[in-house]
Amino acid sequence: MTTPPTSAAAPTTTPSAAPTESLIVYPSIFPIKVMGPKVDGFVHALTQVAERFDPSFDASTIELRTSKAGNYLGVTLNVTATSREQLDEIYRTLSTHPMVKVVL
C-alpha cells in the first residue's frame, strides 16, 4: 500500500478567522478580579494600577474577600473599560505585578 505524495508547497497555516465583534459595549464598568497575598500595600498597589488606566476609578467600589486560611486576598476592581486595548494593558500590567498571583 502506498501513500500519496505530499506537496512541499502545501500551506502550513490556517486561514485567519474574520475579526469577531466584542461582547463588551464601550464604555462600561468592567470587573477585574485579582488575587494576591494578604499584606499591607497590596490593595494600594492595585488601586494605583487601576487609576493609571482609568482616571475616574472609584476606590470605594473595591470588593475584598479573604481566603479561608487568611493568607490571600481576592480583590475586585470595577474599572471603566473604554477599549479592548485598555483592558489588555490593565491585565498585562496586573499580571506582571510582583504581588499578584492571579488575574481574572
Buried (B, 14 or more C-beta within 10 A) or exposed (E): EEEEEEEEEEEEEEEEEEEEEEEEEEBEEBEBEBBBEBEEEBBEBBBEBBBEBBEEBEEEEBEEEEEEEEEBBBBBBBBBBBEEEBBEBBBEBBEEBEBBEEBE
